[in-house]
Amino acid sequence: MVEEAIPVLRVADAEAAVAWYARLGFVKEWEHRFEPHSPAFVEVARGGARLFLSEHDGDARPDTLVYLRVKDVDAVAQEFGARIEEQPWAREVHLTDPDGNRLRVGTPSLF
């Protein structure tokens, strides 16, 4: 079994969040609800990166920051109309999802 850390992000509407994260190249892997119409808990993945998106109160707080390392930050910047910032360590864009979670997406200078 591979060991990994998976960030949990609080979302109000999992379906809308999945659609937003699809713009970043994430694909919905699975969804769980304890009962129909109860809050959703969803996993999305992009390559080896995974995120849990939770509608459950108390699972996570809004305004979380996640760093996503990608090979082509230019494509992300174009998709979101975001400005690329040149840093000594990476070229980055700063995004905020519809629920206020922050993502810093970057291509390391060493790629």
N, C-alpha and C positions, 0 to 999 in steps of 0.2 A: 504494500500500500504506500502510495506517495503521501508524504506529509506536506501540508500547505496551510496557509492562513487565508481565510476568505472574509473580506469586509462585509458587514451587514449594513445596508442603507435603508433608512425609513422612507417609505413612499406612501402617499395617500391613495393612489390608484395604480395597482401593479400593472394592469394592461397598458395604461398610458406610459408608465415607466419603461416597460419592455420595448415599446415602440420607440421611445427616445434613445434608449441604449442600443437599439438596432442600428441607429444612425452612426454609432461608434463601432459597428461591426460585431456587437454581441448577439448571441442567439439564445433563445429560451431553451433551457435543458429540461426543466420540469417545474411543476407548480403543485403546491399542497394546500389544501383547506381542510380543517377538521370537520366541517359540515358545509353543505351548499350555502352560499351567501355569507360565510364567515370570512375573516380576513385571509388574504393570500400570502404565501411565502414562496418566492420564486428564485430559481437559480438561473443566471445568465452567464454565458461563457464566450470568450474570444481567445482562441488559441489556448494557451495555458493560464490565462487570466479568468478568474471567476468572481462573481459578485452575488450576494444574496440580497434580494429586494423584499422588504417585509412591510406589510400593512398593519402588523401587530403593534399595539401601543407598548412602549417599554423596550422593544427590541433594539432600537437605536435612536439616536437623536438627529434632528435636522442639522444642517451645516457641517456635516462630516467632510473631511478632505481625504480623497484617494488619489494616489499618483499612479498613472497608467503609462508604462513605457511601451512605445510603439516604434515600428521601423519607418513609418511615413507620416510624420506629424503634419506635413503639408496637406495631405488628403483630409485629415481631420479638420484643419483650419479652413479648408475650402468648404467642407460639408456644413460647418457651423458659422461660417463668415467671421471667424475669430482671427485676431492678430497674433502672429508668432512673435514671441519674445526670445531674443538671443541671450542665453546665459552661458557662462564658462563651461558648464557641465552638460548642457542640452539646449535644443531648440524646443520651446514649450508654448502651449496655449492653455488658457484658463477657461474652464467651462463651469456652468452651474445648471444642474438638472432642474426639471419643473418643481421638485420638492425642496430645493435649496441646498442639496448636496453639491459640494464643490469637487471638481476633477481637474487635476493638473495633468495634462497629457504631453509627453515629451519624447523626442528622439535624442538619445545620448550622443554627445559629440564623438564618441568612439565607435559608433555603429558604422 
